[in-house]
Amino acid sequence: MLRALETCLYADDLALAEPFYTEVLGLTLHSRVPGRHLFYRLQGSMLLIFNPAASVQAGEVPSHGGTAGGHACLAIARDQTDAWEARLKSHGLEVTRYAWGDRGESLYFHDPAGNVLELAPASIWGILDA
């Protein structure tokens, strides 16, 4: 079975995106190329944030074209939903909470570039939490 190794989102202003992903979400920065990308290590995969204008330019790696306005869902433990909602709101984010019946709840919010982010337990997809 395949699994996602990388998830890509796009942000025109990486200087604004970096503190959001590092401080608000608490992700570990793996590497950065100023003006081009931020790479974050997740559990078992990577989250790549590209500047769309810079990432379409030819370089050592194939181009990654795209625009802001994407979506990514990051897994959280089911019992951490309330704590994450409080944390996000404490950073001034508008959070929408959605219940998936007895499978758990998702928290939806936007990053500074307008990407829609979601935090949810894997149980929303019938996957047991690791």
N, C-alpha and C positions, 0 to 999 in steps of 0.2 A: 504494500500500500504506500502511496506517495504521501508526503507531508509538506507543508509550506516551509521553505527554508528562508525566504526573504519576503517581506511585504514592503512595497514602495508607496510613499506619499510624496506630495510636492508642496513646496513653500517658497514663495518669492523672497521672503526675508528670513534667511537662516539665523541671523543675529537675534531675531525675535523668537524663532522656533526653538533654538537651543535651550534657553532657560525654561521654556514651557515643558519640554520633554525631559530635561534633566531635573529641574526643581519641582515642578508641579506633579509630574508623573513618577519622578524618582528613577528614571531609566539610567543605565550606565552607558556613557558615551564610549564607543569603541574607537572611532576615528572621525576626523573631519578634514575636509579640504575647503578652506574659506571660500565662500561664494559659490561652491559647487554642491557639497553634500555634507550630511551628518549621518553617521551610522551608529545605531544603538544595538546593544546586545540584549536579547530577550532569552527566556529559558528555551533553549533548543532551536532558536531561529534569530533572525536579524530584522530590525526595522530600519529602513533606509529612507531618509528625507532628502530629496533632491531639489535644488533650485531648477525649475523647468527650463529657464533660458540657458543656463550653463550646461545642463546635463544633455542637451541635444547636440552639443558641439563634439566633434570628433576628438578622440583622445586615446589614452592607453586602453581604456575599457570601452565596450560598446555603449552607444548613447542610450539614455533612458528618457525618452520623451514623455511628457504628460503635463497635466495642469492640476492646480489645487482644486479641491472639491471631491476628493476621494473618500473612502471609508475604510476603517480598520477596526477590528474588534480584538481587544487584548483580554486574555483570560485572567480572572481573579477567583479566589476561593469564594464559595457561596456565602460563607459567614462573614465576608469582608465587605459586602455591598453597602451596608450602612456607613462603615468607616470611610470607604472611598467616596461616597456621596458627600459626607461632611468635609472631607479633605478638598474635593473639587470646589464645593461651594465656598470654602474658606479662602480660596484663591479667586473668588469673584466669578466663577463660571456658572452659567445657567445649565442646569442638569435636568434631563427628562428621564424619569424612571418608568420602565415598562415591564410588566409581569408577563411571563410566558407560562401561564397556568402554574402547575406544580413543579415545573422544570427550573425555575429560578427567575431572576430579574436582571435586566440590562440597565446600564446607565449610559445615556447618550449625551454628548457635549461636543463643542467645536474647539479645534486648536486655533492659534492665531491666524493661520492661513485660510481657514474656512473648511478644512477637512472635518468630516463627521467621525468622531471617535466613539467607541463603545467599550465599556468594561462589562464583562459578564462571566458567569461560571460556565464551564464546558457543558454542564448538564442541560443548558438550553438546547443543545444539539443531541442530547442523549448520550453524551460522552462522560464517563466517570472522571471526576476531578483527580488529578495526579497527586 
